[in-house]
Amino acid sequence: MTDSQKPERRMRPCPICSKLSTPGNYPFCSDRCAKIDLNRWFTEGYTIPVVETDDIDESDLPGD
Ligand SMILES: [Zn+2]
């Protein structure tokens, strides 16, 4: 766990541009970098195929 660090040590470099983060945009340095990171999450999320129940072939399911 890294949460045991002292509060004074909580300031971390922005994960996007490595500038010091600001309290208002923690852990990012700016709202812009926060949005960039959010966009990354969305982009990665879209690579995960969504399983739609309508696509399930019922003939593949074990019958009674
Ligand atoms: Zn930044």
N, CA, C, O and the ligand as a Tripos MOL2 file, in Angstrom:
@<TRIPOS>MOLECULE
protein
  257   255    65     0     0
PROTEIN
NO_CHARGES

@<TRIPOS>ATOM
      1 N           0.8350   -1.2040    0.0000 N.3       1 MET1
      2 CA          0.0000    0.0000    0.0000 C.3       1 MET1
      3 C           0.8700    1.2550    0.0000 C.2       1 MET1
      4 O           1.8190    1.3590    0.7770 O.2       1 MET1
      5 N           0.5520    2.1800   -0.8500 N.am      2 THR2
      6 CA          1.3290    3.4100   -0.9060 C.3       2 THR2
      7 C           0.6070    4.5390   -0.1830 C.2       2 THR2
      8 O           1.1080    5.6630   -0.1320 O.2       2 THR2
      9 N          -0.5590    4.2530    0.3730 N.am      3 ASP3
     10 CA         -1.3400    5.2880    1.0460 C.3       3 ASP3
     11 C          -0.7690    5.6510    2.4030 C.2       3 ASP3
     12 O          -1.2550    6.5770    3.0530 O.2       3 ASP3
     13 N           0.2740    4.9200    2.8460 N.am      4 SER4
     14 CA          0.8570    5.1840    4.1490 C.3       4 SER4
     15 C           1.8250    6.3540    4.1020 C.2       4 SER4
     16 O           2.4200    6.7130    5.1190 O.2       4 SER4
     17 N           1.9880    6.9580    2.9160 N.am      5 GLN5
     18 CA          2.8830    8.0910    2.7950 C.3       5 GLN5
     19 C           2.3280    9.2890    3.5470 C.2       5 GLN5
     20 O           1.1150    9.4400    3.6890 O.2       5 GLN5
     21 N           3.2290   10.1410    4.0280 N.am      6 LYS6
     22 CA          2.7780   11.3320    4.7260 C.3       6 LYS6
     23 C           2.0690   12.2860    3.7610 C.2       6 LYS6
     24 O           2.3930   12.3300    2.5740 O.2       6 LYS6
     25 N           1.0950   13.0520    4.2820 N.am      7 PRO7
     26 CA          0.3530   13.9970    3.4480 C.3       7 PRO7
     27 C           1.2800   14.9450    2.6930 C.2       7 PRO7
     28 O           0.9930   15.3280    1.5580 O.2       7 PRO7
     29 N           2.3950   15.3230    3.3250 N.am      8 GLU8
     30 CA          3.3170   16.2580    2.6800 C.3       8 GLU8
     31 C           3.9480   15.6550    1.4380 C.2       8 GLU8
     32 O           4.4620   16.3710    0.5780 O.2       8 GLU8
     33 N           3.9050   14.3220    1.3500 N.am      9 ARG9
     34 CA          4.5480   13.6530    0.2290 C.3       9 ARG9
     35 C           3.5310   13.2490   -0.8360 C.2       9 ARG9
     36 O           3.8660   12.5190   -1.7690 O.2       9 ARG9
     37 N           2.2920   13.7220   -0.7020 N.am     10 ARG10
     38 CA          1.2560   13.2650   -1.6230 C.3      10 ARG10
     39 C           1.3170   13.9510   -2.9760 C.2      10 ARG10
     40 O           0.7380   13.4640   -3.9470 O.2      10 ARG10
     41 N           2.0180   15.0830   -3.0460 N.am     11 MET11
     42 CA          2.1340   15.7630   -4.3280 C.3      11 MET11
     43 C           2.9560   14.9010   -5.2790 C.2      11 MET11
     44 O           4.1190   14.6030   -5.0100 O.2      11 MET11
     45 N           2.3550   14.5130   -6.3690 N.am     12 ARG12
     46 CA          3.0390   13.6580   -7.3350 C.3      12 ARG12
     47 C           3.1280   14.3740   -8.6830 C.2      12 ARG12
     48 O           2.3330   15.2670   -8.9780 O.2      12 ARG12
     49 N           4.0880   13.9780   -9.4820 N.am     13 PRO13
     50 CA          4.1560   14.5350  -10.8370 C.3      13 PRO13
     51 C           2.9710   14.0850  -11.6630 C.2      13 PRO13
     52 O           2.4920   12.9600  -11.5220 O.2      13 PRO13
     53 N           2.5070   14.9650  -12.5200 N.am     14 CYS14
     54 CA          1.4020   14.6520  -13.4140 C.3      14 CYS14
     55 C           1.7530   13.4200  -14.2550 C.2      14 CYS14
     56 O           2.8070   13.3940  -14.8890 O.2      14 CYS14
     57 N           0.8940   12.4070  -14.2710 N.am     15 PRO15
     58 CA          1.1750   11.1870  -15.0370 C.3      15 PRO15
     59 C           1.1760   11.4320  -16.5460 C.2      15 PRO15
     60 O           1.6470   10.5910  -17.3120 O.2      15 PRO15
     61 N           0.6560   12.5620  -16.9650 N.am     16 ILE16
     62 CA          0.5880   12.8580  -18.3910 C.3      16 ILE16
     63 C           1.8370   13.5960  -18.8600 C.2      16 ILE16
     64 O           2.4610   13.2010  -19.8450 O.2      16 ILE16
     65 N           2.2080   14.6800  -18.1480 N.am     17 CYS17
     66 CA          3.3180   15.5060  -18.6290 C.3      17 CYS17
     67 C           4.4280   15.6280  -17.5920 C.2      17 CYS17
     68 O           5.4310   16.3000  -17.8350 O.2      17 CYS17
     69 N           4.2580   14.9770  -16.4270 N.am     18 SER18
     70 CA          5.2950   14.9260  -15.3940 C.3      18 SER18
     71 C           5.5280   16.2600  -14.6810 C.2      18 SER18
     72 O           6.4820   16.3940  -13.9150 O.2      18 SER18
     73 N           4.6700   17.2340  -14.9260 N.am     19 LYS19
     74 CA          4.7430   18.4610  -14.1320 C.3      19 LYS19
     75 C           4.1380   18.1760  -12.7540 C.2      19 LYS19
     76 O           3.4190   17.1930  -12.5750 O.2      19 LYS19
     77 N           4.4390   19.0510  -11.7780 N.am     20 LEU20
     78 CA          3.8770   18.8490  -10.4550 C.3      20 LEU20
     79 C           2.3680   18.9980  -10.5010 C.2      20 LEU20
     80 O           1.8440   19.9220  -11.1240 O.2      20 LEU20
     81 N           1.6720   18.0870   -9.8410 N.am     21 SER21
     82 CA          0.2210   18.1540   -9.8200 C.3      21 SER21
     83 C          -0.2420   19.3140   -8.9510 C.2      21 SER21
     84 O           0.4870   19.7780   -8.0750 O.2      21 SER21
     85 N          -1.4530   19.7750   -9.2020 N.am     22 THR22
     86 CA         -2.0330   20.8440   -8.4070 C.3      22 THR22
     87 C          -3.2240   20.2960   -7.6350 C.2      22 THR22
     88 O          -3.9300   19.4180   -8.1310 O.2      22 THR22
     89 N          -3.4590   20.8110   -6.4060 N.am     23 PRO23
     90 CA         -4.5700   20.3000   -5.5820 C.3      23 PRO23
     91 C          -5.8940   20.2980   -6.3130 C.2      23 PRO23
     92 O          -6.6880   19.3750   -6.1310 O.2      23 PRO23
     93 N          -6.1580   21.2920   -7.1250 N.am     24 GLY24
     94 CA         -7.4400   21.3950   -7.8150 C.3      24 GLY24
     95 C          -7.6100   20.3660   -8.9100 C.2      24 GLY24
     96 O          -8.7320   20.0500   -9.3060 O.2      24 GLY24
     97 N          -6.4950   19.8400   -9.4030 N.am     25 ASN25
     98 CA         -6.5680   18.8850  -10.5060 C.3      25 ASN25
     99 C          -5.8650   17.5830  -10.1730 C.2      25 ASN25
    100 O          -5.6230   16.7610  -11.0570 O.2      25 ASN25
    101 N          -5.5290   17.3850   -8.8780 N.am     26 TYR26
    102 CA         -4.8230   16.1960   -8.4390 C.3      26 TYR26
    103 C          -5.4640   14.9300   -9.0070 C.2      26 TYR26
    104 O          -6.6920   14.8340   -8.9960 O.2      26 TYR26
    105 N          -4.6990   13.9550   -9.5030 N.am     27 PRO27
    106 CA         -3.2250   13.9610   -9.4800 C.3      27 PRO27
    107 C          -2.6080   14.5720  -10.7270 C.2      27 PRO27
    108 O          -1.4520   14.3040  -11.0530 O.2      27 PRO27
    109 N          -3.3850   15.3960  -11.4220 N.am     28 PHE28
    110 CA         -2.8690   15.9880  -12.6480 C.3      28 PHE28
    111 C          -2.4650   17.4370  -12.4160 C.2      28 PHE28
    112 O          -2.7880   18.0280  -11.3850 O.2      28 PHE28
    113 N          -1.7520   18.0000  -13.3900 N.am     29 CYS29
    114 CA         -1.2850   19.3780  -13.2510 C.3      29 CYS29
    115 C          -2.3430   20.3530  -13.7360 C.2      29 CYS29
    116 O          -2.3250   21.5320  -13.3820 O.2      29 CYS29
    117 N          -3.2580   19.8570  -14.5420 N.am     30 SER30
    118 CA         -4.2640   20.7500  -15.1140 C.3      30 SER30
    119 C          -5.4770   19.9560  -15.5510 C.2      30 SER30
    120 O          -5.4370   18.7310  -15.6650 O.2      30 SER30
    121 N          -6.5600   20.6830  -15.7940 N.am     31 ASP31
    122 CA         -7.7800   20.0250  -16.2650 C.3      31 ASP31
    123 C          -7.5470   19.3660  -17.6180 C.2      31 ASP31
    124 O          -8.1650   18.3520  -17.9430 O.2      31 ASP31
    125 N          -6.6590   19.9490  -18.3930 N.am     32 ARG32
    126 CA         -6.3730   19.4200  -19.7220 C.3      32 ARG32
    127 C          -5.7730   18.0210  -19.6100 C.2      32 ARG32
    128 O          -6.1770   17.1050  -20.3260 O.2      32 ARG32
    129 N          -4.8060   17.8640  -18.7060 N.am     33 CYS33
    130 CA         -4.1660   16.5610  -18.5540 C.3      33 CYS33
    131 C          -5.1500   15.5430  -17.9760 C.2      33 CYS33
    132 O          -5.1040   14.3630  -18.3220 O.2      33 CYS33
    133 N          -6.0320   16.0020  -17.1030 N.am     34 ALA34
    134 CA         -7.0360   15.1060  -16.5410 C.3      34 ALA34
    135 C          -7.9270   14.5560  -17.6430 C.2      34 ALA34
    136 O          -8.2850   13.3780  -17.6380 O.2      34 ALA34
    137 N          -8.2830   15.4230  -18.5930 N.am     35 LYS35
    138 CA         -9.1370   14.9830  -19.6940 C.3      35 LYS35
    139 C          -8.3960   14.0270  -20.6160 C.2      35 LYS35
    140 O          -8.9850   13.0900  -21.1540 O.2      35 LYS35
    141 N          -7.0920   14.2690  -20.7960 N.am     36 ILE36
    142 CA         -6.2840   13.3780  -21.6300 C.3      36 ILE36
    143 C          -6.2660   11.9860  -21.0180 C.2      36 ILE36
    144 O          -6.4140   10.9830  -21.7170 O.2      36 ILE36
    145 N          -6.0790   11.9380  -19.6870 N.am     37 ASP37
    146 CA         -6.0480   10.6410  -19.0120 C.3      37 ASP37
    147 C          -7.3990    9.9610  -19.0970 C.2      37 ASP37
    148 O          -7.4860    8.7510  -19.3090 O.2      37 ASP37
    149 N          -8.4600   10.7500  -18.9290 N.am     38 LEU38
    150 CA         -9.8170   10.1910  -19.0120 C.3      38 LEU38
    151 C         -10.0590    9.6110  -20.3980 C.2      38 LEU38
    152 O         -10.6510    8.5420  -20.5450 O.2      38 LEU38
    153 N          -9.5930   10.3310  -21.4060 N.am     39 ASN39
    154 CA         -9.7640    9.8730  -22.7820 C.3      39 ASN39
    155 C          -9.0270    8.5620  -23.0110 C.2      39 ASN39
    156 O          -9.4920    7.6990  -23.7570 O.2      39 ASN39
    157 N          -7.8720    8.4190  -22.3640 N.am     40 ARG40
    158 CA         -7.1230    7.1740  -22.4880 C.3      40 ARG40
    159 C          -7.9320    6.0130  -21.9300 C.2      40 ARG40
    160 O          -7.9960    4.9340  -22.5180 O.2      40 ARG40
    161 N          -8.5480    6.2630  -20.7790 N.am     41 TRP41
    162 CA         -9.3610    5.2090  -20.1560 C.3      41 TRP41
    163 C         -10.5050    4.7990  -21.0680 C.2      41 TRP41
    164 O         -10.7980    3.6140  -21.2250 O.2      41 TRP41
    165 N         -11.1500    5.8010  -21.6710 N.am     42 PHE42
    166 CA        -12.2630    5.4960  -22.5720 C.3      42 PHE42
    167 C         -11.7740    4.7040  -23.7700 C.2      42 PHE42
    168 O         -12.4130    3.7420  -24.1960 O.2      42 PHE42
    169 N         -10.6300    5.1180  -24.3120 N.am     43 THR43
    170 CA        -10.0860    4.4470  -25.4910 C.3      43 THR43
    171 C          -9.7740    2.9910  -25.1780 C.2      43 THR43
    172 O         -10.0900    2.0940  -25.9600 O.2      43 THR43
    173 N          -9.1510    2.7670  -24.0260 N.am     44 GLU44
    174 CA         -8.8290    1.3940  -23.6490 C.3      44 GLU44
    175 C         -10.0900    0.5970  -23.3520 C.2      44 GLU44
    176 O         -10.1750   -0.5970  -23.6400 O.2      44 GLU44
    177 N         -11.0700    1.2870  -22.7690 N.am     45 GLY45
    178 CA        -12.3090    0.6090  -22.4170 C.3      45 GLY45
    179 C         -13.0430    0.1010  -23.6390 C.2      45 GLY45
    180 O         -13.6770   -0.9540  -23.6120 O.2      45 GLY45
    181 N         -12.9460    0.8820  -24.7290 N.am     46 TYR46
    182 CA        -13.6680    0.4980  -25.9380 C.3      46 TYR46
    183 C         -13.0570   -0.7210  -26.6180 C.2      46 TYR46
    184 O         -13.6780   -1.3300  -27.4900 O.2      46 TYR46
    185 N         -11.8280   -1.0770  -26.2110 N.am     47 THR47
    186 CA        -11.1890   -2.2500  -26.8190 C.3      47 THR47
    187 C         -11.7380   -3.5350  -26.2130 C.2      47 THR47
    188 O         -11.5350   -4.6270  -26.7430 O.2      47 THR47
    189 N         -12.4420   -3.3800  -25.0820 N.am     48 ILE48
    190 CA        -13.0290   -4.5500  -24.4490 C.3      48 ILE48
    191 C         -14.3730   -4.8540  -25.1070 C.2      48 ILE48
    192 O         -15.2890   -4.0340  -25.0520 O.2      48 ILE48
    193 N         -14.4930   -6.0070  -25.7180 N.am     49 PRO49
    194 CA        -15.7360   -6.3570  -26.4100 C.3      49 PRO49
    195 C         -16.9060   -6.4700  -25.4370 C.2      49 PRO49
    196 O         -16.8010   -7.0740  -24.3690 O.2      49 PRO49
    197 N         -18.0030   -5.8780  -25.8350 N.am     50 VAL50
    198 CA        -19.1980   -5.9440  -24.9980 C.3      50 VAL50
    199 C         -20.0260   -7.1590  -25.4030 C.2      50 VAL50
    200 O         -20.3870   -7.3180  -26.5690 O.2      50 VAL50
    201 N         -20.3130   -7.9940  -24.4490 N.am     51 VAL51
    202 CA        -21.0930   -9.1870  -24.7330 C.3      51 VAL51
    203 C         -22.5760   -8.8470  -24.6780 C.2      51 VAL51
    204 O         -23.1130   -8.4930  -23.6290 O.2      51 VAL51
    205 N         -23.2160   -8.9630  -25.8210 N.am     52 GLU52
    206 CA        -24.6440   -8.6890  -25.8760 C.3      52 GLU52
    207 C         -25.4160  -10.0030  -25.8180 C.2      52 GLU52
    208 O         -25.1320  -10.9360  -26.5690 O.2      52 GLU52
    209 N         -26.3590  -10.0630  -24.9490 N.am     53 THR53
    210 CA        -27.0950  -11.3110  -24.7520 C.3      53 THR53
    211 C         -27.8280  -11.7400  -26.0090 C.2      53 THR53
    212 O         -28.0980  -12.9240  -26.2090 O.2      53 THR53
    213 N         -28.1530  -10.7530  -26.8680 N.am     54 ASP54
    214 CA        -28.8690  -11.0810  -28.0930 C.3      54 ASP54
    215 C         -28.0100  -11.8840  -29.0630 C.2      54 ASP54
    216 O         -28.5150  -12.5460  -29.9690 O.2      54 ASP54
    217 N         -26.6900  -11.8060  -28.8470 N.am     55 ASP55
    218 CA        -25.7770  -12.4960  -29.7600 C.3      55 ASP55
    219 C         -25.5270  -13.9410  -29.3440 C.2      55 ASP55
    220 O         -24.8820  -14.6920  -30.0750 O.2      55 ASP55
    221 N         -26.0220  -14.3300  -28.1990 N.am     56 ILE56
    222 CA        -25.7930  -15.6930  -27.7270 C.3      56 ILE56
    223 C         -26.6220  -16.6880  -28.5510 C.2      56 ILE56
    224 O         -27.8380  -16.5550  -28.6820 O.2      56 ILE56
    225 N         -25.9250  -17.6800  -29.0960 N.am     57 ASP57
    226 CA        -26.6070  -18.7090  -29.8620 C.3      57 ASP57
    227 C         -27.2090  -19.7160  -28.8880 C.2      57 ASP57
    228 O         -26.4860  -20.4780  -28.2440 O.2      57 ASP57
    229 N         -28.5010  -19.7140  -28.7870 N.am     58 GLU58
    230 CA        -29.1520  -20.5650  -27.7880 C.3      58 GLU58
    231 C         -28.9240  -22.0420  -28.0440 C.2      58 GLU58
    232 O         -29.0330  -22.8560  -27.1270 O.2      58 GLU58
    233 N         -28.6060  -22.3980  -29.2950 N.am     59 SER59
    234 CA        -28.3660  -23.8060  -29.5910 C.3      59 SER59
    235 C         -27.0500  -24.2680  -28.9890 C.2      59 SER59
    236 O         -26.7810  -25.4660  -28.9070 O.2      59 SER59
    237 N         -26.2140  -23.2910  -28.5600 N.am     60 ASP60
    238 CA        -24.9490  -23.6230  -27.9350 C.3      60 ASP60
    239 C         -25.1280  -23.9150  -26.4440 C.2      60 ASP60
    240 O         -24.2630  -24.5320  -25.8240 O.2      60 ASP60
    241 N         -26.2410  -23.4740  -25.8740 N.am     61 LEU61
    242 CA        -26.4640  -23.6740  -24.4580 C.3      61 LEU61
    243 C         -26.9140  -25.1080  -24.1790 C.2      61 LEU61
    244 O         -27.6400  -25.7140  -24.9670 O.2      61 LEU61
    245 N         -26.4660  -25.6300  -23.0440 N.am     62 PRO62
    246 CA        -26.8850  -27.0040  -22.6860 C.3      62 PRO62
    247 C         -28.3850  -27.0770  -22.4880 C.2      62 PRO62
    248 O         -28.9550  -26.3010  -21.7220 O.2      62 PRO62
    249 N         -29.0190  -28.0010  -23.1730 N.am     63 GLY63
    250 CA        -30.4750  -28.1260  -23.0720 C.3      63 GLY63
    251 C         -30.8700  -28.9420  -21.8490 C.2      63 GLY63
    252 O         -30.0430  -29.4840  -21.1160 O.2      63 GLY63
    253 N         -32.1680  -28.9920  -21.6790 N.am     64 ASP64
    254 CA        -32.6640  -29.7380  -20.5170 C.3      64 ASP64
    255 C         -32.9300  -31.1880  -20.9080 C.2      64 ASP64
    256 O         -33.3530  -31.9860  -20.0720 O.2      64 ASP64
    257 ZN          0.0790   17.5360  -16.8690 Zn       65 ZN65
@<TRIPOS>BOND
     1     1     2 1
     2     2     3 1
     3     3     4 2
     4     3     5 am
     5     5     6 1
     6     6     7 1
     7     7     8 2
     8     7     9 am
     9     9    10 1
    10    10    11 1
    11    11    12 2
    12    11    13 am
    13    13    14 1
    14    14    15 1
    15    15    16 2
    16    15    17 am
    17    17    18 1
    18    18    19 1
    19    19    20 2
    20    19    21 am
    21    21    22 1
    22    22    23 1
    23    23    24 2
    24    23    25 am
    25    25    26 1
    26    26    27 1
    27    27    28 2
    28    27    29 am
    29    29    30 1
    30    30    31 1
    31    31    32 2
    32    31    33 am
    33    33    34 1
    34    34    35 1
    35    35    36 2
    36    35    37 am
    37    37    38 1
    38    38    39 1
    39    39    40 2
    40    39    41 am
    41    41    42 1
    42    42    43 1
    43    43    44 2
    44    43    45 am
    45    45    46 1
    46    46    47 1
    47    47    48 2
    48    47    49 am
    49    49    50 1
    50    50    51 1
    51    51    52 2
    52    51    53 am
    53    53    54 1
    54    54    55 1
    55    55    56 2
    56    55    57 am
    57    57    58 1
    58    58    59 1
    59    59    60 2
    60    59    61 am
    61    61    62 1
    62    62    63 1
    63    63    64 2
    64    63    65 am
    65    65    66 1
    66    66    67 1
    67    67    68 2
    68    67    69 am
    69    69    70 1
    70    70    71 1
    71    71    72 2
    72    71    73 am
    73    73    74 1
    74    74    75 1
    75    75    76 2
    76    75    77 am
    77    77    78 1
    78    78    79 1
    79    79    80 2
    80    79    81 am
    81    81    82 1
    82    82    83 1
    83    83    84 2
    84    83    85 am
    85    85    86 1
    86    86    87 1
    87    87    88 2
    88    87    89 am
    89    89    90 1
    90    90    91 1
    91    91    92 2
    92    91    93 am
    93    93    94 1
    94    94    95 1
    95    95    96 2
    96    95    97 am
    97    97    98 1
    98    98    99 1
    99    99   100 2
   100    99   101 am
   101   101   102 1
   102   102   103 1
   103   103   104 2
   104   103   105 am
   105   105   106 1
   106   106   107 1
   107   107   108 2
   108   107   109 am
   109   109   110 1
   110   110   111 1
   111   111   112 2
   112   111   113 am
   113   113   114 1
   114   114   115 1
   115   115   116 2
   116   115   117 am
   117   117   118 1
   118   118   119 1
   119   119   120 2
   120   119   121 am
   121   121   122 1
   122   122   123 1
   123   123   124 2
   124   123   125 am
   125   125   126 1
   126   126   127 1
   127   127   128 2
   128   127   129 am
   129   129   130 1
   130   130   131 1
   131   131   132 2
   132   131   133 am
   133   133   134 1
   134   134   135 1
   135   135   136 2
   136   135   137 am
   137   137   138 1
   138   138   139 1
   139   139   140 2
   140   139   141 am
   141   141   142 1
   142   142   143 1
   143   143   144 2
   144   143   145 am
   145   145   146 1
   146   146   147 1
   147   147   148 2
   148   147   149 am
   149   149   150 1
   150   150   151 1
   151   151   152 2
   152   151   153 am
   153   153   154 1
   154   154   155 1
   155   155   156 2
   156   155   157 am
   157   157   158 1
   158   158   159 1
   159   159   160 2
   160   159   161 am
   161   161   162 1
   162   162   163 1
   163   163   164 2
   164   163   165 am
   165   165   166 1
   166   166   167 1
   167   167   168 2
   168   167   169 am
   169   169   170 1
   170   170   171 1
   171   171   172 2
   172   171   173 am
   173   173   174 1
   174   174   175 1
   175   175   176 2
   176   175   177 am
   177   177   178 1
   178   178   179 1
   179   179   180 2
   180   179   181 am
   181   181   182 1
   182   182   183 1
   183   183   184 2
   184   183   185 am
   185   185   186 1
   186   186   187 1
   187   187   188 2
   188   187   189 am
   189   189   190 1
   190   190   191 1
   191   191   192 2
   192   191   193 am
   193   193   194 1
   194   194   195 1
   195   195   196 2
   196   195   197 am
   197   197   198 1
   198   198   199 1
   199   199   200 2
   200   199   201 am
   201   201   202 1
   202   202   203 1
   203   203   204 2
   204   203   205 am
   205   205   206 1
   206   206   207 1
   207   207   208 2
   208   207   209 am
   209   209   210 1
   210   210   211 1
   211   211   212 2
   212   211   213 am
   213   213   214 1
   214   214   215 1
   215   215   216 2
   216   215   217 am
   217   217   218 1
   218   218   219 1
   219   219   220 2
   220   219   221 am
   221   221   222 1
   222   222   223 1
   223   223   224 2
   224   223   225 am
   225   225   226 1
   226   226   227 1
   227   227   228 2
   228   227   229 am
   229   229   230 1
   230   230   231 1
   231   231   232 2
   232   231   233 am
   233   233   234 1
   234   234   235 1
   235   235   236 2
   236   235   237 am
   237   237   238 1
   238   238   239 1
   239   239   240 2
   240   239   241 am
   241   241   242 1
   242   242   243 1
   243   243   244 2
   244   243   245 am
   245   245   246 1
   246   246   247 1
   247   247   248 2
   248   247   249 am
   249   249   250 1
   250   250   251 1
   251   251   252 2
   252   251   253 am
   253   253   254 1
   254   254   255 1
   255   255   256 2
@<TRIPOS>SUBSTRUCTURE
     1 MET1         2 RESIDUE 1 A MET
     2 THR2         6 RESIDUE 1 A THR
     3 ASP3        10 RESIDUE 1 A ASP
     4 SER4        14 RESIDUE 1 A SER
     5 GLN5        18 RESIDUE 1 A GLN
     6 LYS6        22 RESIDUE 1 A LYS
     7 PRO7        26 RESIDUE 1 A PRO
     8 GLU8        30 RESIDUE 1 A GLU
     9 ARG9        34 RESIDUE 1 A ARG
    10 ARG10       38 RESIDUE 1 A ARG
    11 MET11       42 RESIDUE 1 A MET
    12 ARG12       46 RESIDUE 1 A ARG
    13 PRO13       50 RESIDUE 1 A PRO
    14 CYS14       54 RESIDUE 1 A CYS
    15 PRO15       58 RESIDUE 1 A PRO
    16 ILE16       62 RESIDUE 1 A ILE
    17 CYS17       66 RESIDUE 1 A CYS
    18 SER18       70 RESIDUE 1 A SER
    19 LYS19       74 RESIDUE 1 A LYS
    20 LEU20       78 RESIDUE 1 A LEU
    21 SER21       82 RESIDUE 1 A SER
    22 THR22       86 RESIDUE 1 A THR
    23 PRO23       90 RESIDUE 1 A PRO
    24 GLY24       94 RESIDUE 1 A GLY
    25 ASN25       98 RESIDUE 1 A ASN
    26 TYR26      102 RESIDUE 1 A TYR
    27 PRO27      106 RESIDUE 1 A PRO
    28 PHE28      110 RESIDUE 1 A PHE
    29 CYS29      114 RESIDUE 1 A CYS
    30 SER30      118 RESIDUE 1 A SER
    31 ASP31      122 RESIDUE 1 A ASP
    32 ARG32      126 RESIDUE 1 A ARG
    33 CYS33      130 RESIDUE 1 A CYS
    34 ALA34      134 RESIDUE 1 A ALA
    35 LYS35      138 RESIDUE 1 A LYS
    36 ILE36      142 RESIDUE 1 A ILE
    37 ASP37      146 RESIDUE 1 A ASP
    38 LEU38      150 RESIDUE 1 A LEU
    39 ASN39      154 RESIDUE 1 A ASN
    40 ARG40      158 RESIDUE 1 A ARG
    41 TRP41      162 RESIDUE 1 A TRP
    42 PHE42      166 RESIDUE 1 A PHE
    43 THR43      170 RESIDUE 1 A THR
    44 GLU44      174 RESIDUE 1 A GLU
    45 GLY45      178 RESIDUE 1 A GLY
    46 TYR46      182 RESIDUE 1 A TYR
    47 THR47      186 RESIDUE 1 A THR
    48 ILE48      190 RESIDUE 1 A ILE
    49 PRO49      194 RESIDUE 1 A PRO
    50 VAL50      198 RESIDUE 1 A VAL
    51 VAL51      202 RESIDUE 1 A VAL
    52 GLU52      206 RESIDUE 1 A GLU
    53 THR53      210 RESIDUE 1 A THR
    54 ASP54      214 RESIDUE 1 A ASP
    55 ASP55      218 RESIDUE 1 A ASP
    56 ILE56      222 RESIDUE 1 A ILE
    57 ASP57      226 RESIDUE 1 A ASP
    58 GLU58      230 RESIDUE 1 A GLU
    59 SER59      234 RESIDUE 1 A SER
    60 ASP60      238 RESIDUE 1 A ASP
    61 LEU61      242 RESIDUE 1 A LEU
    62 PRO62      246 RESIDUE 1 A PRO
    63 GLY63      250 RESIDUE 1 A GLY
    64 ASP64      254 RESIDUE 1 A ASP
    65 ZN65       257 GROUP 0 **** ****
